[in-house]
Amino acid sequence: MDCQLRVLNKEKNSITLEMLNYDNTILRPLMDEILKDEQVEEARYYIKHPIIDNPEIYVKVKTGKPQAAVKRSIKRLSKVYETLETDLAKEQKRLLESS
């Protein structure tokens, strides 16, 4: 199942999103990527209850739209994972050929 983001609260310079169908391994890298965005003033996530609640992501920007900052971050992170998948496939092929 694909991860989805649902808008919980949206203001001029901030947005709160709920992450649905998420995988814990993507949450921290996503937050790191959001924080790298120069327009982002503040970003954090929290999970009320680790078993029954979905994480909520809060993003506040200095300029621009907060949802645009999230979209840019997701796009950059997607490229990282695409490159990682390609690199791992090449390394696996190299290892198999050398044995």
C-alpha positions in Angstrom: 0.0 0.0 0.0 1.3 3.4 -0.9 1.9 6.1 1.7 -0.6 9.0 1.6 -0.6 12.4 3.1 -3.9 14.0 4.4 -4.1 17.7 5.2 -5.3 18.2 8.8 -4.7 21.9 9.1 -3.5 24.5 6.5 -2.6 28.1 7.1 -0.8 30.7 5.1 2.7 29.7 6.1 2.2 26.3 7.8 0.6 22.9 7.2 -0.1 19.9 9.3 -0.3 16.5 7.5 -1.3 13.0 8.6 0.8 10.2 7.1 -1.4 7.3 6.2 -0.2 3.8 5.3 3.3 4.8 6.3 6.5 2.9 6.8 8.7 3.9 9.7 11.7 3.8 7.5 10.6 6.7 5.4 9.5 9.1 8.1 12.9 10.2 9.3 14.5 10.6 5.9 11.4 12.6 4.8 11.8 15.0 7.8 15.5 15.4 7.1 14.8 16.3 3.5 12.1 18.8 4.5 14.5 20.5 6.9 17.1 20.9 4.1 14.7 23.1 2.2 15.8 26.7 2.5 12.3 28.0 2.7 11.4 25.8 5.7 11.6 27.6 9.1 10.4 24.7 11.2 9.5 21.0 10.7 8.6 18.3 13.1 6.6 15.2 13.5 4.9 13.4 16.3 3.0 10.3 17.0 0.4 10.4 19.8 0.3 6.6 20.2 2.8 4.4 18.3 0.4 1.5 17.7 -2.9 3.2 17.0 -2.1 6.6 15.6 -0.5 7.8 12.4 2.3 10.4 12.5 1.5 14.0 12.0 3.9 16.3 10.2 4.1 20.0 10.8 5.9 22.3 8.4 6.2 26.1 8.7 7.9 28.1 5.9 9.6 31.5 5.9 8.4 32.2 2.3 6.2 30.4 -0.2 3.7 27.7 0.4 4.3 24.9 2.9 2.8 22.2 0.7 5.2 23.2 -2.1 8.1 22.7 0.3 6.8 19.2 1.2 6.4 18.4 -2.5 9.9 19.5 -3.3 11.3 17.4 -0.4 9.3 14.3 -1.6 10.6 14.8 -5.1 14.3 15.0 -3.9 13.9 12.0 -1.7 12.3 10.0 -4.5 15.4 10.7 -6.6 17.7 9.5 -3.8 15.8 6.2 -3.5 15.8 5.7 -7.3 19.5 6.2 -7.4 20.0 3.8 -4.4 17.9 1.1 -6.1 20.0 1.4 -9.3 23.3 1.4 -7.4 22.3 -1.7 -5.4 21.3 -3.6 -8.5 24.6 -2.8 -10.1 26.5 -3.9 -7.1 24.5 -7.1 -6.8 25.2 -7.9 -10.5 29.0 -7.2 -9.9 29.1 -9.4 -6.9 27.3 -12.3 -8.6 29.6 -12.0 -11.7 32.7 -12.1 -9.5 31.8 -15.3 -7.6 
